[in-house]
Amino acid sequence: MTKQQELNLANTVKRCQDRHVIIPTFKQMRNPDLIPEKIQAKLRDIGLWDLNPLNLFRISWKNEPVEFGGGFGGVNYIELPGELTGVKARIVVLLGKYFPTGAHKVGATFGPLVSKLITGQFDPSTQKALWPSTGNYCRGGAYDAYLLGCGSIAVLPEEMSQERFDWLNKVGSEVIATPGGESNVKEIYDKVKQLKAERGDKIVVLNQFDEMSNPLWHYAVTGPAMAEVFNSIKTANQRFSGLFLTQGSAGTLGSGDYLKTQFPALKVGAGEAVQCPTLLRNGFGAHRIEGIGDKHVPWVHNMRNTDVVVDLDDAVVMRLLRLFNEPLGRDFLQSGGVPAEVVMRLGLLGISGIANVLGAIKMAKYYEYSQNDVIFTVATDSMEMYGSRIREAREKEGDYTSIQAAVDFEGRLMGVDKDDMLELSYYDRKRMHNLKYFTWVEQQGKTVEELNAQWYDEDYWNQQFGQADSWDEKIEAFNERTGVIKEYV
């Protein structure tokens, strides 16, 4: 550690002491039973979204699903019945709504920031964390940074939902809007490069697309959560057959790397918008599925572990958004036999969550999965961030009717087909992996040597994802140094 890093670390220790910050370990986020009882007791007087440092311990899939004072329990998920999906396979969706900020990105941002703080690579007294994102990542980063006593800059496209901007302003982050929408990531990178040139060492860029501690969090926390749910719900002869996740930063796909160690026959599907078919057709374009598909292959995406690419029509996703959330859409679903308790919970799925469900259905149809097959996916967030999209649709398309609900249900949900899919051969995977060169080596300063190591070195990904225990040791040592943990043990 350099002298500057030692000084940065000392400043971080002081900041955490002043703010009474304790950093949770990966094992505590995976298993909240390991959290000291005194901390759990304090959380009973704290709201899920409150800007309280103890809410770092709520970066977990196991929060009690209440807005205030909740404890911990099982993994939050919903299983969608065949009456809604039209397939025999069981489709299980982990729910991001019950994280602080209402999205699991507080986990994806935890690793990149904490790893810099506890190793002296970030000084919260002089530097700001810069979060390049199309939405939830910068929200999660701004939240975690606030709890850890760090300033933030959120860079995101101007066309993202208004709720994102409102929330970022509320939490006190510096907010910079870039041209375009969901797939305009290059414009984000251009702005980041400009800011770095202008402000130099006063900012630290935490890019979800190349920070390996993003998928590491999902490997260590999300993957085990899915395995736990499967083992609790499976019946005789049932298999953990599929995992489908849209490729945004590819962070959540890190859970697939873990799950393949437990269920080697598992098929991992990666999704994108057909309007921006980067993986499927080396294509580009704009689309409306907020949170996914950014015209490049993230550095952190292990293409060797991806089995199928599924492209989704954003028009279908946006129609299902109305079917699942408009009153007449929900009435239609109930009249068609979808249980009322399921219909009332469909608001737990945000736009990318609906896309994930659609992709899971396409996988089930492609592989002809039966009642013995279980597919998992994730709802990163809920409709809490997309009410403006419903209002926009009403203004543009008019009120949602029962006839439209019938068309959307039969034609767009039950009628989901197997088009725009590709089961990957070795060379399909390698082609997609090679696309990283143009973004990361030519534009972002990565090396060809590491690019090749990702493909040819059998230990590369194991080394990346095998660091959770060593990070836990560093976190525990840091907490001992601040001494704040002594208040709770």
C-alpha positions in Angstrom: 0.0 0.0 0.0 1.4 3.4 -1.0 1.6 6.4 1.4 -1.3 8.0 -0.4 -3.4 4.8 0.0 -2.5 4.7 3.7 -3.7 8.3 4.0 -6.9 7.5 2.1 -7.6 4.5 4.3 -7.0 6.6 7.4 -9.5 9.1 6.2 -12.0 6.4 5.4 -11.6 4.9 8.9 -12.2 8.4 10.4 -15.3 9.0 8.2 -16.8 5.6 9.2 -16.1 6.3 12.9 -17.7 9.7 12.7 -20.8 8.3 11.0 -20.9 5.0 13.0 -20.6 2.9 9.8 -20.1 -0.8 9.9 -19.6 -2.6 6.6 -21.4 -6.0 6.2 -19.7 -9.0 4.9 -20.8 -11.0 1.9 -21.7 -13.9 4.2 -23.9 -11.7 6.2 -25.7 -10.4 3.1 -26.1 -14.1 2.1 -27.2 -15.2 5.5 -28.6 -12.3 7.7 -28.7 -14.7 10.7 -25.0 -13.9 11.1 -25.7 -10.2 11.6 -25.3 -9.2 15.3 -28.6 -9.2 17.2 -28.1 -5.6 18.4 -27.9 -4.4 14.8 -31.0 -6.4 13.9 -32.8 -4.8 16.9 -31.8 -1.3 15.7 -33.1 -2.1 12.3 -36.6 -2.5 13.8 -36.8 1.3 14.1 -35.4 2.1 10.6 -37.3 2.3 7.3 -36.2 0.1 4.4 -35.2 3.2 2.3 -34.0 5.4 5.2 -30.6 7.0 4.7 -29.2 5.2 7.8 -25.8 3.4 7.6 -27.3 0.3 9.3 -29.3 -0.2 6.1 -26.1 -1.5 4.5 -27.1 -4.7 6.3 -30.3 -4.8 4.3 -28.4 -5.4 1.1 -29.9 -8.9 1.0 -32.6 -10.9 -0.8 -34.0 -11.8 2.7 -35.4 -8.6 4.0 -38.9 -8.8 5.5 -41.1 -7.3 2.8 -42.3 -4.3 4.7 -41.5 -0.6 4.4 -40.5 0.0 8.0 -38.8 -1.9 10.8 -38.6 -5.3 9.1 -36.3 -8.1 10.1 -35.1 -10.9 8.0 -36.7 -14.1 6.7 -36.6 -16.2 3.5 -35.7 -15.1 0.0 -38.3 -12.8 -1.5 -39.7 -14.3 -4.7 -42.8 -15.0 -6.7 -43.7 -18.1 -8.7 -45.7 -17.4 -11.8 -48.4 -20.0 -12.6 -49.0 -21.7 -15.9 -52.2 -19.7 -16.3 -50.1 -16.6 -16.7 -47.0 -18.0 -18.5 -48.6 -20.6 -20.8 -45.9 -23.1 -20.1 -45.6 -26.2 -17.9 -42.2 -25.3 -16.4 -42.2 -23.5 -13.1 -40.9 -19.9 -13.4 -39.6 -18.3 -10.2 -38.7 -14.6 -10.0 -36.5 -13.2 -7.2 -37.8 -9.7 -6.2 -35.6 -6.7 -6.0 -38.3 -4.4 -4.6 -37.4 -5.3 -1.0 -33.9 -4.0 -1.2 -33.2 -0.4 -0.1 -34.0 1.9 -3.1 -36.4 -0.9 -4.4 -33.7 -2.4 -6.6 -31.0 -5.0 -6.1 -28.4 -2.7 -7.6 -27.4 -1.7 -4.1 -25.7 -5.1 -4.1 -24.0 -4.6 -7.5 -22.6 -1.2 -6.3 -21.6 -2.4 -2.9 -18.6 -4.4 -4.0 -17.0 -1.8 -6.3 -17.2 1.0 -3.7 -16.3 -1.0 -0.6 -13.4 -2.7 -2.3 -11.9 0.7 -3.1 -12.6 2.1 0.4 -11.1 -0.6 2.5 -7.9 -0.8 0.4 -7.2 2.9 0.3 -8.1 3.4 -3.4 -10.8 5.9 -2.6 -10.8 8.9 -0.2 -14.3 9.9 0.9 -13.0 13.2 2.2 -11.7 14.5 -1.1 -13.2 12.3 -3.9 -16.6 11.5 -5.4 -17.7 8.2 -6.8 -18.8 8.4 -10.4 -21.6 6.0 -11.4 -22.1 5.6 -15.1 -25.5 4.0 -15.6 -28.8 3.8 -17.4 -30.6 4.0 -14.1 -30.7 1.6 -11.2 -27.0 1.2 -10.9 -26.4 4.9 -10.3 -29.3 4.9 -7.8 -27.8 2.0 -5.9 -24.4 3.6 -6.0 -25.6 7.0 -4.8 -27.5 5.3 -1.9 -24.5 3.1 -0.9 -22.2 6.0 -1.2 -24.4 8.2 1.0 -24.5 5.6 3.7 -20.7 5.2 3.5 -20.1 8.9 3.7 -19.1 9.4 0.1 -20.1 12.0 -2.5 -21.6 10.8 -5.8 -22.0 11.7 -9.4 -24.7 9.9 -11.4 -24.4 9.9 -15.2 -27.4 8.6 -17.0 -29.3 9.1 -20.3 -31.8 12.0 -20.3 -34.6 9.7 -21.6 -34.7 7.5 -18.5 -37.8 7.5 -16.3 -38.4 10.8 -14.4 -38.6 8.8 -11.1 -34.9 8.0 -11.4 -33.9 11.7 -11.7 -36.3 12.7 -8.9 -34.9 10.1 -6.5 -31.2 11.0 -7.3 -31.9 14.7 -6.7 -33.5 13.8 -3.4 -30.6 11.8 -2.2 -28.2 14.6 -3.0 -26.2 13.1 -5.8 -24.8 15.3 -8.5 -26.8 14.3 -11.6 -25.6 14.6 -15.2 -28.0 13.7 -18.1 -26.5 12.5 -21.4 -28.1 12.4 -24.8 -30.4 9.5 -25.8 -32.0 6.6 -24.0 -31.4 3.1 -22.7 -28.9 1.9 -25.4 -26.8 5.1 -25.6 -24.0 3.9 -23.4 -21.2 5.4 -25.5 -22.5 8.8 -24.8 -22.2 8.0 -21.1 -18.7 6.9 -21.6 -17.9 10.0 -23.5 -19.2 12.2 -20.6 -17.3 10.1 -18.1 -14.1 10.6 -20.1 -14.7 14.4 -20.2 -15.4 14.6 -16.4 -12.3 12.6 -15.6 -10.2 15.0 -17.8 -11.8 18.0 -16.1 -11.7 16.8 -12.5 -8.8 14.3 -12.4 -8.3 12.6 -9.1 -11.3 14.2 -7.5 -13.5 11.5 -9.0 -13.2 7.7 -9.0 -15.1 6.0 -11.8 -17.0 2.8 -10.7 -18.1 1.3 -14.0 -20.6 -1.6 -13.5 -19.6 -3.0 -16.9 -16.0 -3.7 -15.9 -16.0 -3.9 -12.1 -15.6 -7.6 -11.3 -17.0 -7.0 -7.8 -20.4 -6.4 -9.5 -20.9 -10.0 -10.7 -18.9 -11.2 -7.7 -21.7 -9.9 -5.4 -24.3 -11.9 -7.5 -22.0 -15.0 -7.5 -21.8 -14.8 -3.7 -25.3 -13.7 -2.8 -27.8 -14.0 -5.6 -26.8 -17.4 -6.9 -27.0 -19.0 -3.4 -30.4 -17.3 -2.9 -31.7 -19.0 -6.0 -30.3 -22.3 -5.0 -31.9 -22.0 -1.6 -35.3 -21.2 -3.0 -35.0 -24.1 -5.5 -34.1 -26.6 -2.7 -37.1 -25.4 -0.6 -39.7 -25.7 -3.4 -38.6 -28.6 -5.5 -40.6 -31.8 -5.6 -39.4 -35.3 -6.6 -37.8 -35.4 -10.1 -37.7 -31.6 -10.5 -34.6 -30.0 -12.0 -33.0 -26.6 -11.8 -33.0 -26.4 -15.6 -32.8 -22.8 -16.6 -31.7 -19.3 -15.6 -32.7 -16.4 -17.8 -31.4 -12.8 -17.3 -31.3 -9.9 -19.6 -27.8 -8.6 -20.3 -27.5 -5.1 -18.8 -24.2 -4.9 -17.0 -24.1 -8.7 -17.0 -23.6 -8.5 -13.2 -26.6 -10.6 -12.3 -25.4 -13.3 -14.8 -22.6 -13.9 -12.3 -25.2 -15.8 -10.3 -25.2 -18.3 -13.2 -21.5 -19.0 -12.7 -22.2 -20.0 -9.1 -25.3 -22.0 -10.1 -23.4 -24.0 -12.6 -21.1 -25.2 -9.8 -24.2 -26.6 -8.1 -26.3 -27.7 -11.1 -23.9 -28.5 -14.0 -26.7 -29.2 -16.4 -28.2 -25.7 -16.0 -28.8 -23.7 -19.2 -28.0 -20.0 -18.8 -29.9 -17.6 -21.1 -28.8 -14.0 -21.8 -31.4 -11.6 -23.2 -31.4 -8.3 -25.1 -33.9 -6.2 -27.0 -34.3 -7.4 -30.7 -34.2 -3.7 -31.5 -30.6 -3.7 -30.3 -29.3 -7.2 -31.2 -25.7 -6.9 -30.2 -25.1 -10.5 -29.2 -27.5 -12.1 -31.7 -26.5 -10.2 -34.8 -23.6 -7.9 -33.9 -26.3 -5.2 -34.2 -27.1 -1.9 -32.6 -30.1 0.3 -32.1 -32.4 2.0 -29.6 -35.1 0.3 -27.4 -37.4 0.9 -24.5 -36.5 -1.9 -22.0 -34.9 0.2 -19.3 -32.0 -1.5 -17.6 -30.7 -3.8 -20.4 -29.0 -4.0 -23.8 -26.3 -1.4 -24.2 -24.7 -2.0 -27.6 -21.7 -3.8 -26.3 -20.6 -6.9 -24.4 -19.7 -6.0 -20.8 -16.2 -6.9 -19.7 -17.6 -8.8 -16.7 -19.8 -11.1 -18.9 -18.4 -14.7 -18.9 -19.5 -15.6 -22.4 -18.2 -19.2 -21.9 -21.0 -19.8 -19.5 -23.8 -18.5 -21.7 -25.8 -21.2 -23.4 -28.5 -19.3 -25.3 -29.2 -15.8 -26.5 -32.8 -14.6 -26.5 -33.9 -11.4 -28.1 -37.1 -9.7 -26.9 -39.4 -7.2 -28.7 -39.6 -4.0 -26.6 -43.1 -3.4 -28.0 -44.3 -6.7 -26.5 -42.7 -5.8 -23.1 -44.3 -2.4 -23.0 -47.7 -3.9 -23.9 -47.4 -6.4 -21.1 -46.5 -3.6 -18.8 -50.0 -2.3 -19.3 -51.6 -5.7 -19.2 -50.0 -6.4 -15.8 -50.7 -3.0 -14.3 -53.8 -1.4 -15.8 -57.1 -2.1 -13.9 -58.8 -3.7 -16.9 -55.7 -5.7 -17.7 -55.7 -7.2 -14.2 -59.4 -7.8 -14.4 -58.9 -9.8 -17.6 -56.1 -11.9 -16.1 -58.3 -12.8 -13.1 -61.2 -13.7 -15.3 -58.9 -15.9 -17.3 -58.0 -17.9 -14.3 -54.8 -16.3 -13.0 -55.0 -16.3 -9.2 -55.9 -13.0 -7.7 -53.0 -13.1 -5.3 -50.6 -13.4 -8.3 -52.3 -10.6 -10.2 -52.1 -8.2 -7.3 -48.3 -8.9 -7.1 -47.5 -8.2 -10.8 -46.5 -4.7 -9.8 -43.5 -6.2 -8.3 -42.1 -6.6 -11.8 -40.5 -3.5 -13.4 -39.9 -3.2 -17.1 -36.8 -5.4 -17.2 -38.5 -7.8 -14.8 -41.3 -8.3 -17.4 -38.6 -8.8 -20.1 -36.9 -11.4 -17.9 -40.2 -13.3 -17.5 -40.8 -13.1 -21.3 -37.3 -14.5 -21.9 -37.8 -17.3 -19.4 -41.0 -18.3 -21.2 -39.2 -18.3 -24.5 -36.5 -20.6 -23.0 -39.2 -22.9 -21.6 -40.7 -23.2 -25.1 -37.4 -23.6 -26.9 -36.2 -26.4 -24.6 -39.7 -27.9 -24.3 -39.4 -27.8 -20.5 -42.0 -29.8 -18.6 -43.4 -29.7 -15.1 -40.2 -31.2 -13.9 -38.2 -28.1 -14.9 -37.7 -25.0 -12.9 -36.5 -21.7 -14.4 -35.2 -18.8 -12.3 -35.0 -15.1 -13.2 -35.0 -11.7 -11.4 -37.1 -8.6 -11.1 -34.4 -6.0 -10.6 -37.0 -3.5 -9.5 -40.7 -2.9 -9.4 -43.3 -0.6 -11.0 -42.4 2.0 -8.3 -39.9 3.5 -10.8 -42.2 3.4 -13.9 -45.5 5.0 -13.1 -44.6 7.7 -15.5 -44.4 5.1 -18.3 -48.0 4.1 -17.7 -49.1 7.7 -17.8 -47.1 8.3 -21.0 -48.8 5.3 -22.6 -52.3 6.5 -21.7 -51.5 9.9 -23.2 -50.1 8.4 -26.4 -52.4 5.4 -26.9 -55.5 6.2 -24.9 -57.1 4.3 -22.1 -56.4 0.6 -21.8 -59.5 -1.6 -22.7 -60.6 -5.1 -22.1 -60.2 -5.8 -25.9 -56.6 -4.6 -25.7 -56.0 -6.9 -22.7 -57.4 -9.9 -24.6 -55.1 -9.1 -27.6 -52.0 -8.6 -25.4 -52.7 -11.8 -23.4 -53.4 -14.1 -26.3 -51.2 -12.6 -28.9 -48.2 -11.3 -26.9 -48.1 -13.5 -23.8 -49.6 -16.9 -24.7 -48.4 -16.3 -28.3 -44.7 -15.9 -27.3 -42.7 -17.8 -29.9 -39.2 -19.1 -30.3 -38.1 -16.6 -32.9 -34.9 -14.5 -32.4 -33.1 -17.1 -30.3 -29.7 -18.8 -30.8 -28.4 -21.8 -28.9 -24.7 -21.1 -28.7 -22.0 -23.3 -30.1 -18.3 -22.9 -29.0 -17.7 -20.4 -31.9 -20.9 -18.5 -31.3 -19.7 -17.8 -27.7 -16.2 -16.9 -29.0 -17.7 -14.5 -31.6 -19.6 -12.7 -28.9 -16.7 -12.7 -26.5 -14.5 -11.2 -29.3 -16.9 -8.2 -29.5 -15.4 -7.0 -26.2 -12.2 -6.0 -28.1 -13.8 -3.1 -29.8 -15.3 -1.5 -26.6 -12.8 -2.5 -24.0 -9.4 -2.8 -25.7 -9.8 -0.1 -28.4 -11.8 2.4 -26.3 -11.4 1.7 -22.6 -7.8 0.7 -22.2 -8.1 -3.0 -21.4 -5.4 -5.3 -22.6 -5.5 -8.1 -25.3 -3.7 -10.3 -22.8 -6.5 -10.1 -20.3 -9.1 -10.5 -23.0 -7.5 -13.7 -24.1 -7.2 -14.8 -20.5 -10.9 -14.5 -20.1 -11.4 -17.0 -22.9 -8.4 -19.3 -22.7 -7.4 -19.4 -19.1 -9.6 -21.9 -17.3 -8.8 -20.3 -13.9 -9.6 -16.7 -14.9 -13.2 -16.7 -13.9 -12.7 -18.9 -10.9 -10.2 -16.5 -9.6 -12.5 -13.5 -10.1 -15.5 -15.1 -8.4 -13.5 -16.9 -5.7 -12.7 -13.8 -3.7 -15.7 -13.3 -1.5 -14.1 -15.0 1.5 -10.9 -12.9 1.2 -13.0 -9.7 0.9 -14.9 -10.7 4.0 -11.6 -11.0 5.9 -10.6 -7.5 4.7 -14.0 -6.1 5.7 -13.8 -7.6 9.2 -10.3 -6.2 9.7 -11.6 -2.8 8.6 -14.5 -2.9 11.0 -12.1 -3.9 13.8 -9.9 -0.9 13.0 -12.8 1.6 13.1 -14.0 0.0 16.4 -17.7 0.8 15.6 -18.6 -2.9 15.6 -17.8 -3.0 19.4 -21.1 -1.0 20.0 -23.1 -4.0 18.7 -21.3 -7.1 20.0 
